[in-house]
Amino acid sequence: MELNIDGRKIEARPGSKLLDMICELGMDTDELSTRPLAAKIAGEVFNLNYIPVRNKDADPDRPSIRRAMAASGGQVHLLRYSDPTGKDVYSRTAQFVLFLALERLWPKARAKMNCTVGAGLYVAVYGTRDFNAEDLKEEVKRLIASDIPLIRRRRSKEEAVEHFKSRGQDDKARLLAWRQEPYFDAYDYGDFCDYFYGELAPSTGYLKVWDILPAKGGFMFVYPDNANPDVVANYQESPNFFNVYTEGERWGFLMECQNVADLNDLVGSGRIRELIRVNEALHEKRFSQAADMICQRNAQAVLLAGPSSSGKTTSAHRLATQLRVHGRKPILMSLDDYYIDRDKILPGPDGKVDLEHINTLDTELFAENLKDLLNGEEVEIPVFNFKTGRREWRGHRMRLSKTSVIIVEGLHALNPVLLPEGLDRSRIFKLYVSPLLPLNLDDHNRIPSSYLRLLRRIVRDYESRGTSVQDTMDMWDSVRRGEKRWIFPYQENADMIFNSSTLYELAVLKKHIFPLLTEVQPEDECYDEVRSIVKILNFVQEADVDDEIPPTSLIREFIGGNSFYRA
């Protein structure tokens, strides 16, 4: 069978790996920026050890073309670090090496994946007093220099559960007990065994660019720079973000819900209803604290920002309710109304209009309106018509009273360009909202907060707009690029970071989203991304407890029944 690998044609010999063919074509390199890490074939991602054409029944005269290979017509797209999926492959490979190194140096210690902080991945280390990040770094260097092949081995589920139990990894054993398939694939090296729910690079030698820095209670693994993967990224500490995530993790411990196995136990026992009540009470307490801080400062405007599907709109309404308790008169505003007419937005170098860009907003008009409002003047506020793509003036006039507080919600709300010059910054309160999910699959596999936001968006877009999973997924990479450029750089400057995640929501969202995800077919471009989400949800027990979720809950913004949207 003839393959087309990134435009280069080659005959696939039975039994030959993709990696062999890539090397034969001269497409393998030593630089991370250009080196293939995995391959995408007909919507699925494969390790470079994948064999496109196998010898059927060990008979060289009876070759067998693999299903994905046949479906793609021989088309192979190589994934590099610049591809989001390629970066995931690199990250999982790094995790394998990190936990192998920890196992070799501190076999009795417990290591847990915690959170991503900018360009760094924080891993906590427990149960040892002599942990040293520099020793870990040297051991990782040795493992990479050994260029250990990373090969998966299939075993029965029972064998895997017993293996992890014997090594004291109850978190993995308990998780696998919920696995429906009778087998389990894992990567082995000596006595070490682990898995990271996705493809790895062919060997440890692919980890060319990285760093390890000491951190309180563990270490920070620093990734390559996104713009130039051949150099290590410049890691910057984010203490406010980290403290909020740590607080969420502490609440998970107190509510006995630190991983998916814990969540499943709560679903099975019915105690998830108590978890919902406590989680919602915690959110209410935090909104109350935010209102207290705003009133103590006597701020007159709240700028509320956050990435897609964080629950910004519901957060604005719930904060408004708490401000009313203080005798304030909240006024809700949306930055969306300051969009420039669509036909006036110039396309980028790629010929496409980037609707996430700050230049899509009339920042000068907003700054002028905000300054006039805070000076006690009456202002006419525009309304953006999304159907026509144009700004309209409908006589919507506004003037603040002594007790008024403006709540401005929008993607770019924390961008300093929105603030007029000479403004007393104490009159502004900056609030950042994001679901920083502290729930792990197991100690070595975290559930990215971006996954949770994507689940929320898929459900909301389908329920309220009739948007398919494929269409939502097609937009997601663009949304994520916009967040990294226009939201995340300003999150640490917020006066308060609000964690809008709930520990129970995966069990609730599964009922709404699982039927949509399973309809995506292997030939769909987004199939592999959807499959990675399904792999997580396969471990989650569905909870039919919508009746327990209050109408003002942040989750209601996505599954429906939110009282703030009722006429």
KAVENMO-V206884 format. One record per run of one state. SS is the DSSP state (helix for helix, strand for strand, loop for the rest). FROM is the first residue (numbers start at 1). LEN is the number of residues. If there is no record, write none. Layout:
SS_FROM_LEN / SS_FROM_LEN
This chain:
loop_1_1 / strand_2_4 / loop_6_2 / strand_8_4 / loop_12_5 / strand_17_1 / helix_18_7 / loop_25_13 / strand_38_4 / loop_42_2 / strand_44_3 / loop_47_4 / strand_51_1 / loop_52_1 / strand_53_3 / helix_56_3 / loop_59_4 / strand_63_3 / loop_66_1 / helix_67_6 / loop_73_2 / strand_75_5 / loop_80_4 / helix_84_22 / loop_106_4 / strand_110_8 / loop_118_2 / strand_120_7 / loop_127_6 / helix_133_13 / loop_146_3 / strand_149_1 / loop_150_2 / strand_152_5 / helix_157_10 / loop_167_3 / helix_170_7 / loop_177_6 / strand_183_7 / loop_190_2 / strand_192_3 / loop_195_8 / strand_203_1 / helix_204_3 / loop_207_4 / strand_211_5 / loop_216_2 / strand_218_5 / loop_223_1 / strand_224_1 / loop_225_7 / strand_232_1 / loop_233_6 / helix_239_16 / loop_255_4 / strand_259_1 / helix_260_10 / loop_270_2 / helix_272_26 / loop_298_3 / strand_301_5 / loop_306_6 / helix_312_14 / loop_326_3 / strand_329_6 / helix_335_4 / strand_339_1 / loop_340_2 / helix_342_3 / loop_345_13 / helix_358_3 / strand_361_1 / loop_362_1 / helix_363_12 / loop_375_4 / strand_379_2 / loop_381_2 / strand_383_3 / loop_386_4 / strand_390_3 / loop_393_4 / strand_397_2 / loop_399_5 / strand_404_6 / loop_410_6 / helix_416_3 / loop_419_6 / helix_425_3 / strand_428_7 / loop_435_5 / strand_440_3 / loop_443_2 / strand_445_2 / loop_447_2 / helix_449_17 / loop_466_3 / helix_469_18 / loop_487_1 / helix_488_6 / loop_494_2 / strand_496_4 / loop_500_5 / helix_505_13 / loop_518_9 / helix_527_11 / loop_538_8 / helix_546_3 / loop_549_7 / helix_556_4 / loop_560_3 / helix_563_3 / loop_566_2
